Amino acid sequence: MFKKTLISLAVASSLGLTGCFSGSNSGGNDNPKPQYAGDALNTTYPLFNPAKRQIPTPTDLSFSGSLDGTFKLDLTADSSPVEIALDSLSGASTVDPITIKTSGQIDKSSLKPNQNIFLIPVKYASGDPIQGLSNQEPPTVDLAKVAKTKFIVDVIDVDDSTAIRITPTEPLAPNTRYVVGITKGVKDVSGKSIGQDPVYANITGEGTEADPNFGLVNAALAPIRSLVNKFWEPTVSGFAAAISNGANKLSANDIAMSYSFTTSNDIMVTRYIAYPENWLRDQLEGFVRVSTAKKVVGAALFASGQDLEEAAPSPLTGFQKWDLNRDGSIDSKDFDVNGDGSVSTADFLFVNTSPANFGYKDVEAAVQGALATFEPSTALNNAALAPCDTPNSQ
């Protein structure tokens, strides 16, 4: 129980809003990158080929195809004990190492935490990294968790090659998405800078203005292109610049690979056993957070003229994702946050003054406003829920 919702729903959602740092690679390009950039045959690179399951462990992409919100790995008779254990988790471990296989031998001495290897915690105003991504919430780096994110980097032998291993020296935060970034500052044993997996290089292409997915070797990679160009790489480059006071300015071409994983929140199960009223309160509060954030983001998308119609209703609800009031149509009534009968900037700009700057702080302000008056007993008109109004210490 307490499983997360499907990450496959999140990965299938193309990010329309960035909100992390400026510098998103969202613009069109009449001269898109070739399908395969660079001389991969003579370059060592981190393996990133989702179609062949050549992806880091753990990663958010491992959730895709799972029906219960747990990891979904293609296990074989040769699968390691770690992979077998991961196959049943509802998120990544907060203490286990992160393994990124490479195509060749890596020089261990070239690995520099927070210089060419990054592990970046991000947060969503809804407090739910899975639904936050699915609902196109603009995330931001979680500065409170950055100082607590401590790790060492090593090289291990794997299958006639090596892998980069990132090991937390303190437990990572539960229920948190982490963006991993590896730059070309990492060297192989011959002293050459590493490059990009040909598939990763193909994914990072920007396509054309008319067809953002132009050039992809597989159309199924389109959602991952959006994640790379609008979320993962901008987060890495923005974070690198921020912690170096602008000295470490990374372009998209400097990044060998980026991706994300989300830690499990299973630790809450034992706490809820001790305080069951907290479970009910957290479920209700979580609903308020997620629904408020989704409505505000939807208002921003609707006001920008983005087409929110989907090919088919959700198989889980029977309604379109953005039909928030479930009346069978997607219109201004779904996103009228302030109840004035129309959708305007007043429905989604609560901190920023320009739609172009809409981001995390706007969503956070709306969520905090909704929570300020939230009490389970009042919301459900049930005095018996009064014990849930004030959470017990956990």
Long-range contacts (C-beta under 8 A, 24 or more apart in sequence): 1-269, 2-90, 2-265, 2-266, 2-268, 2-269, 2-272, 3-68, 3-69, 3-70, 3-90, 4-63, 4-69, 4-90, 4-91, 4-130, 4-262, 4-265, 5-69, 5-130, 5-131, 5-134, 6-63, 6-66, 6-67, 6-69, 6-130, 7-60, 7-61, 7-63, 7-64, 7-66, 7-69, 7-130, 7-133, 7-262, 8-63, 8-64, 8-65, 8-66, 9-134, 10-60, 10-130, 10-131, 10-133, 10-134, 11-60, 11-61, 11-63, 11-64, 11-133, 11-223, 11-224, 11-227, 12-223, 13-133, 13-134, 13-135, 13-136, 13-223, 14-222, 14-223, 14-226, 15-133, 15-136, 15-226, 15-227, 15-230, 15-231, 16-136, 16-301, 16-306, 17-136, 17-137, 17-138, 17-297, 17-300, 17-301, 17-358, 17-359, 18-138, 18-230, 18-231, 18-234, 18-359, 19-137, 19-138, 19-139, 19-140, 19-358, 19-359, 19-360, 20-122, 20-138, 20-139, 20-140, 20-141, 20-231, 20-234, 20-235, 20-238, 20-360, 21-141, 21-234, 21-235, 21-237, 21-238, 21-239, 21-241, 21-242, 22-234, 22-238, 23-234, 23-237, 23-238, 24-229, 24-230, 24-234, 25-204, 25-206, 25-229, 25-230, 25-233, 25-234, 25-252, 26-229, 26-230, 27-206, 27-209, 28-206, 28-207, 28-208, 28-209, 28-210, 28-212, 29-206, 29-207, 29-208, 29-209, 30-208, 30-209, 32-205, 32-206, 32-207, 32-208, 32-214, 32-215, 33-201, 33-202, 33-204, 33-205, 33-206, 33-215, 34-205, 34-215, 35-202, 35-205, 35-215, 35-217, 36-198, 36-201, 36-202, 37-196, 37-198, 37-201, 37-202, 37-205, 38-195, 38-196, 38-198, 38-201, 39-195, 40-103, 40-195, 40-196, 40-197, 40-198, 40-201, 43-103, 43-192, 43-194, 43-195, 44-102, 44-103, 44-104, 44-105, 44-106, 44-188, 44-192, 44-194, 44-195, 45-102, 45-103, 45-104, 45-194, 45-195, 45-196, 45-197, 45-200, 45-256, 45-257, 46-100, 46-101, 46-102, 46-103, 46-164, 46-182, 46-194, 46-197, 46-200, 46-256, 46-257, 47-100, 47-101, 47-102, 47-103, 47-197, 48-196, 48-197, 48-199, 48-200, 48-203, 48-257, 48-259, 49-197, 49-199, 50-199, 50-221, 50-224, 51-199, 51-218, 51-220, 51-221, 54-101, 54-197, 55-259, 56-98, 56-99, 56-100, 56-101, 56-180, 56-259, 56-261, 57-82, 57-83, 57-86, 57-98, 57-99, 58-86, 58-92, 58-93, 58-96, 58-98, 58-261, 59-259, 59-260, 59-261, 60-177, 60-259, 60-260, 60-261, 60-262, 61-224, 61-259, 62-86, 69-130, 89-264, 89-266, 90-264, 90-265, 90-266, 91-174, 91-175, 91-262, 91-263, 91-264, 91-265, 91-266, 92-172, 92-261, 92-262, 92-263, 92-264, 93-263, 93-264, 94-168, 94-171, 94-172, 94-173, 94-174, 94-263, 94-264, 94-267, 95-168, 95-171, 95-172, 97-165, 97-166, 97-167, 97-168, 98-165, 98-166, 98-167, 98-180, 98-261, 99-156, 99-158, 99-163, 99-164, 99-165, 100-163, 100-164, 100-165, 100-166, 100-180, 100-182, 100-257, 101-158, 101-159, 101-161, 101-163, 102-161, 102-162, 102-163, 102-164, 102-194, 103-161, 103-197, 104-161, 104-162, 104-188, 104-189, 105-161, 105-162, 105-188, 105-189, 106-155, 106-162, 106-164, 106-186, 106-187, 106-188, 106-189, 106-194, 107-155, 107-186, 107-187, 107-188, 107-189, 107-191, 108-154, 108-155, 110-185, 110-186, 110-187, 111-153, 111-154, 111-155, 111-164, 111-186, 112-153, 112-185, 113-151, 113-152, 113-153, 114-243, 115-185, 115-248, 116-182, 116-183, 116-184, 116-185, 116-186, 117-153, 117-164, 117-166, 117-181, 117-182, 117-183, 117-186, 118-179, 118-180, 118-181, 118-182, 118-183, 118-236, 118-239, 118-240, 119-149, 119-151, 119-166, 119-168, 119-178, 119-179, 119-180, 120-146, 120-149, 120-178, 120-179, 120-180, 120-181, 120-235, 120-236, 120-239, 121-145, 121-146, 121-149, 121-172, 121-173, 121-176, 121-177, 121-178, 122-176, 122-177, 122-178, 122-179, 122-235, 122-260, 123-176, 123-177, 123-360, 124-177, 124-293, 124-360, 124-363, 125-289, 125-293, 125-360, 125-363, 125-364, 125-366, 125-367, 126-286, 126-289, 126-290, 126-292, 126-293, 126-294, 126-363, 126-367, 127-175, 127-286, 127-289, 127-290, 128-175, 128-286, 128-289, 128-290, 129-175, 129-176, 129-177, 129-262, 130-262, 131-290, 131-294, 132-290, 132-293, 133-177, 135-290, 135-293, 135-294, 135-297, 135-298, 136-297, 136-301, 137-293, 137-294, 137-297, 137-360, 137-363, 138-297, 138-358, 138-359, 138-360, 138-363, 139-177, 139-231, 139-235, 139-360, 140-359, 140-360, 140-361, 141-235, 141-238, 141-239, 141-242, 142-173, 142-176, 145-173, 145-176, 146-243, 148-173, 149-173, 149-178, 172-263, 173-263, 174-263, 174-264, 174-265, 174-266, 174-267, 174-268, 175-262, 175-263, 175-264, 175-265, 175-268, 176-262, 176-263, 177-260, 177-261, 177-262, 177-263, 178-260, 178-261, 178-262, 178-263, 179-231, 179-232, 179-235, 179-236, 179-239, 179-258, 179-259, 179-260, 180-257, 180-258, 180-259, 180-260, 180-261, 181-232, 181-233, 181-235, 181-236, 181-239, 181-240, 181-255, 181-257, 181-258, 182-255, 182-256, 182-257, 182-258, 183-236, 183-240, 183-250, 183-254, 183-255, 183-256, 184-254, 184-255, 184-256, 185-254, 186-256, 194-256, 195-256, 196-255, 196-256, 196-257, 197-257, 200-228, 200-256, 200-257, 203-228, 204-228, 204-229, 204-233, 204-252, 227-260, 228-258, 231-260, 232-258, 232-259, 232-260, 233-258, 271-394, 274-394, 275-391, 275-392, 275-394, 277-387, 277-388, 277-391, 277-392, 278-388, 278-391, 278-392, 278-394, 280-376, 280-385, 280-388, 281-376, 281-388, 281-389, 281-391, 282-391, 284-374, 284-376, 284-379, 284-380, 284-388, 285-371, 285-374, 288-367, 288-370, 288-371, 288-374, 288-379, 289-367, 289-370, 289-371, 291-324, 292-366, 292-367, 292-370, 293-363, 293-366, 293-367, 294-324, 295-324, 295-334, 295-335, 295-337, 296-337, 296-347, 296-348, 296-350, 296-362, 296-363, 296-366, 297-348, 297-363, 298-322, 298-324, 298-334, 298-335, 299-335, 299-336, 299-337, 299-343, 299-347, 299-348, 300-348, 300-355, 300-358, 300-362, 302-332, 302-334, 302-335, 302-343, 303-335, 303-343, 303-344, 303-345, 303-347, 303-348, 303-355, 304-355, 337-366
